[in-house]
C-alpha cells in the first residue's frame, strides 16, 4: 500500500478518472491519503488573457475547487482520506511539482490504449510525467 497517492484528473473527461480512481483507492488502502488534483490549463500567452473578463482566472480556479469538492463528496466515503488541490499551468509540470509538494509516493494517471492519434493528443502529458517523475507512476488503461 502507498501512504500518499497523487491522482490528477480532468473532471470534463471521465476517462481520466473512471479507471484511475478505483486503482488509486485500492493502492492507498485503508490508511493512505489521496491528493486529488485538478488543473486549470495555462493560456500560454498574456495576450490571450487580455481578451478575458477581469477576474476570470480567479473565478475559474474557484469553480474548479468547488467541482473537485463535489466530486470528492460523491466518490470518497471517508472524506478525511482525500485532499483537494487545484493547480494552474502546464499539465505535466503541475503534476510533477504537486508530487514533490505533497510528498507523493505514487502518481496514478489514466491513459487511453496507445495508437498514433491518441499518443499525440491524449498521452503527451502522461508520457512526460512518466519520463520525469521522481516517484513511481501507475498508468491505468
C-alpha positions as YAML, in Angstrom:
chain: A
units: angstrom
residues:
- id: 1
  name: UNK
  ca: [0.00, 0.00, 0.00]
- id: 2
  name: UNK
  ca: [1.03, 3.60, -0.54]
- id: 3
  name: UNK
  ca: [0.85, 6.38, 2.02]
- id: 4
  name: UNK
  ca: [0.35, 9.33, -0.33]
- id: 5
  name: UNK
  ca: [-1.16, 8.90, -3.79]
- id: 6
  name: UNK
  ca: [-1.48, 11.78, -6.26]
- id: 7
  name: UNK
  ca: [-4.47, 11.43, -8.58]
- id: 8
  name: UNK
  ca: [-4.63, 14.14, -11.27]
- id: 9
  name: UNK
  ca: [-7.99, 14.20, -13.03]
- id: 10
  name: UNK
  ca: [-9.87, 16.22, -15.62]
- id: 11
  name: UNK
  ca: [-13.48, 16.44, -14.49]
- id: 12
  name: UNK
  ca: [-14.66, 17.17, -18.04]
- id: 13
  name: UNK
  ca: [-13.22, 13.86, -19.24]
- id: 14
  name: UNK
  ca: [-14.44, 10.86, -17.21]
- id: 15
  name: UNK
  ca: [-11.88, 8.65, -18.94]
- id: 16
  name: UNK
  ca: [-9.26, 10.50, -16.88]
- id: 17
  name: UNK
  ca: [-10.68, 9.09, -13.66]
- id: 18
  name: UNK
  ca: [-13.15, 6.22, -14.24]
- id: 19
  name: UNK
  ca: [-10.44, 3.55, -14.02]
- id: 20
  name: UNK
  ca: [-7.75, 5.57, -12.24]
- id: 21
  name: UNK
  ca: [-9.91, 6.47, -9.23]
- id: 22
  name: UNK
  ca: [-10.64, 2.88, -8.13]
- id: 23
  name: UNK
  ca: [-6.98, 1.97, -8.73]
- id: 24
  name: UNK
  ca: [-5.80, 4.89, -6.59]
- id: 25
  name: UNK
  ca: [-8.25, 3.95, -3.83]
- id: 26
  name: UNK
  ca: [-7.05, 0.33, -3.84]
- id: 27
  name: UNK
  ca: [-3.39, 1.37, -3.81]
- id: 28
  name: UNK
  ca: [-3.94, 3.81, -0.93]
- id: 29
  name: UNK
  ca: [-5.55, 1.01, 1.07]
- id: 30
  name: UNK
  ca: [-7.24, 1.75, 4.38]
- id: 31
  name: UNK
  ca: [-4.64, 4.21, 5.64]
- id: 32
  name: UNK
  ca: [-3.28, 6.13, 2.65]
- id: 33
  name: UNK
  ca: [-4.23, 9.65, 1.62]
- id: 34
  name: UNK
  ca: [-5.22, 10.54, -1.93]
- id: 35
  name: UNK
  ca: [-4.35, 14.00, -3.19]
- id: 36
  name: UNK
  ca: [-6.93, 14.79, -5.85]
- id: 37
  name: UNK
  ca: [-5.54, 17.31, -8.33]
- id: 38
  name: UNK
  ca: [-7.50, 19.32, -10.88]
- id: 39
  name: UNK
  ca: [-5.56, 21.55, -13.23]
- id: 40
  name: UNK
  ca: [-6.62, 24.78, -14.86]
- id: 41
  name: UNK
  ca: [-4.64, 24.99, -18.08]
- id: 42
  name: UNK
  ca: [-2.34, 27.92, -18.66]
- id: 43
  name: UNK
  ca: [-3.43, 30.11, -21.56]
- id: 44
  name: UNK
  ca: [0.16, 30.21, -22.78]
- id: 45
  name: UNK
  ca: [0.03, 33.86, -23.74]
- id: 46
  name: UNK
  ca: [-0.61, 37.06, -21.84]
- id: 47
  name: UNK
  ca: [-2.22, 38.39, -25.00]
- id: 48
  name: UNK
  ca: [-4.99, 35.78, -24.71]
- id: 49
  name: UNK
  ca: [-5.62, 36.85, -21.12]
- id: 50
  name: UNK
  ca: [-6.33, 40.42, -22.23]
- id: 51
  name: UNK
  ca: [-9.48, 39.20, -24.02]
- id: 52
  name: UNK
  ca: [-10.91, 37.54, -20.89]
- id: 53
  name: UNK
  ca: [-13.13, 39.30, -18.34]
- id: 54
  name: UNK
  ca: [-11.46, 40.81, -15.29]
- id: 55
  name: UNK
  ca: [-11.06, 38.20, -12.56]
- id: 56
  name: UNK
  ca: [-11.66, 35.32, -14.97]
- id: 57
  name: UNK
  ca: [-8.68, 33.29, -13.81]
- id: 58
  name: UNK
  ca: [-9.66, 33.52, -10.14]
- id: 59
  name: UNK
  ca: [-13.25, 32.59, -10.97]
- id: 60
  name: UNK
  ca: [-12.14, 29.51, -12.93]
- id: 61
  name: UNK
  ca: [-9.85, 28.39, -10.09]
- id: 62
  name: UNK
  ca: [-12.71, 28.74, -7.57]
- id: 63
  name: UNK
  ca: [-15.08, 26.83, -9.85]
- id: 64
  name: UNK
  ca: [-12.53, 24.03, -10.21]
- id: 65
  name: UNK
  ca: [-12.16, 23.82, -6.41]
- id: 66
  name: UNK
  ca: [-15.93, 23.59, -5.94]
- id: 67
  name: UNK
  ca: [-16.26, 20.94, -8.66]
- id: 68
  name: UNK
  ca: [-13.47, 18.87, -7.07]
- id: 69
  name: UNK
  ca: [-15.11, 19.19, -3.64]
- id: 70
  name: UNK
  ca: [-18.39, 17.91, -5.13]
- id: 71
  name: UNK
  ca: [-16.57, 15.07, -6.90]
- id: 72
  name: UNK
  ca: [-14.81, 14.05, -3.69]
- id: 73
  name: UNK
  ca: [-18.04, 14.03, -1.69]
- id: 74
  name: UNK
  ca: [-19.58, 11.65, -4.25]
- id: 75
  name: UNK
  ca: [-16.61, 9.30, -4.67]
- id: 76
  name: UNK
  ca: [-14.86, 9.17, -1.30]
- id: 77
  name: UNK
  ca: [-16.86, 7.65, 1.55]
- id: 78
  name: UNK
  ca: [-14.20, 8.81, 4.02]
- id: 79
  name: UNK
  ca: [-13.52, 12.42, 3.09]
- id: 80
  name: UNK
  ca: [-10.70, 12.55, 5.64]
- id: 81
  name: UNK
  ca: [-8.66, 10.39, 3.26]
- id: 82
  name: UNK
  ca: [-8.78, 12.81, 0.33]
- id: 83
  name: UNK
  ca: [-7.22, 16.24, -0.05]
- id: 84
  name: UNK
  ca: [-8.29, 18.56, -2.84]
- id: 85
  name: UNK
  ca: [-5.85, 20.68, -4.82]
- id: 86
  name: UNK
  ca: [-6.22, 23.00, -7.79]
- id: 87
  name: UNK
  ca: [-3.16, 23.54, -9.93]
- id: 88
  name: UNK
  ca: [-2.63, 26.10, -12.65]
- id: 89
  name: UNK
  ca: [-0.29, 25.88, -15.60]
- id: 90
  name: UNK
  ca: [1.16, 23.28, -17.92]
- id: 91
  name: UNK
  ca: [-0.39, 19.92, -17.05]
- id: 92
  name: UNK
  ca: [2.69, 17.68, -16.77]
- id: 93
  name: UNK
  ca: [4.75, 20.32, -14.96]
- id: 94
  name: UNK
  ca: [1.93, 20.96, -12.50]
- id: 95
  name: UNK
  ca: [1.58, 17.24, -11.76]
- id: 96
  name: UNK
  ca: [5.32, 16.82, -11.21]
- id: 97
  name: UNK
  ca: [5.50, 19.84, -8.90]
- id: 98
  name: UNK
  ca: [2.48, 18.59, -6.96]
- id: 99
  name: UNK
  ca: [4.08, 15.17, -6.48]
- id: 100
  name: UNK
  ca: [7.06, 16.84, -4.82]
- id: 101
  name: UNK
  ca: [4.98, 19.38, -2.85]
- id: 102
  name: UNK
  ca: [2.63, 16.76, -1.35]
- id: 103
  name: UNK
  ca: [5.40, 14.15, -0.94]
- id: 104
  name: UNK
  ca: [3.53, 11.59, -3.04]
- id: 105
  name: UNK
  ca: [4.98, 8.11, -3.20]
- id: 106
  name: UNK
  ca: [2.82, 7.22, -6.21]
- id: 107
  name: UNK
  ca: [1.09, 9.03, -9.07]
- id: 108
  name: UNK
  ca: [-1.92, 7.31, -10.65]
- id: 109
  name: UNK
  ca: [-2.99, 8.51, -14.10]
- id: 110
  name: UNK
  ca: [-5.27, 7.23, -16.84]
- id: 111
  name: UNK
  ca: [-4.29, 6.87, -20.47]
- id: 112
  name: UNK
  ca: [-6.10, 5.55, -23.49]
- id: 113
  name: UNK
  ca: [-4.81, 2.47, -25.21]
- id: 114
  name: UNK
  ca: [-2.00, 3.69, -27.43]
- id: 115
  name: UNK
  ca: [-2.40, 4.39, -31.10]
- id: 116
  name: UNK
  ca: [-0.79, 7.10, -33.19]
- id: 117
  name: UNK
  ca: [-3.51, 9.75, -32.84]
- id: 118
  name: UNK
  ca: [-4.18, 9.21, -29.15]
- id: 119
  name: UNK
  ca: [-0.49, 9.09, -28.27]
- id: 120
  name: UNK
  ca: [-0.10, 12.58, -29.70]
- id: 121
  name: UNK
  ca: [-3.39, 14.06, -28.50]
- id: 122
  name: UNK
  ca: [-4.07, 12.42, -25.12]
- id: 123
  name: UNK
  ca: [-0.98, 10.75, -23.76]
- id: 124
  name: UNK
  ca: [1.54, 13.56, -24.17]
- id: 125
  name: UNK
  ca: [1.14, 14.66, -20.54]
- id: 126
  name: UNK
  ca: [1.12, 11.10, -19.21]
- id: 127
  name: UNK
  ca: [4.31, 10.40, -21.16]
- id: 128
  name: UNK
  ca: [6.02, 13.50, -19.75]
- id: 129
  name: UNK
  ca: [5.03, 12.60, -16.19]
- id: 130
  name: UNK
  ca: [6.27, 9.02, -16.56]
- id: 131
  name: UNK
  ca: [9.60, 10.17, -18.00]
- id: 132
  name: UNK
  ca: [10.30, 12.88, -15.43]
- id: 133
  name: UNK
  ca: [8.58, 11.76, -12.24]
- id: 134
  name: UNK
  ca: [10.67, 11.42, -9.08]
- id: 135
  name: UNK
  ca: [8.24, 8.73, -7.85]
- id: 136
  name: UNK
  ca: [6.53, 5.67, -9.31]
- id: 137
  name: UNK
  ca: [3.73, 6.29, -11.79]
- id: 138
  name: UNK
  ca: [0.92, 3.85, -12.42]
- id: 139
  name: UNK
  ca: [-0.72, 4.31, -15.82]
- id: 140
  name: UNK
  ca: [-4.19, 2.78, -15.84]
- id: 141
  name: UNK
  ca: [-5.80, 1.75, -19.13]
...
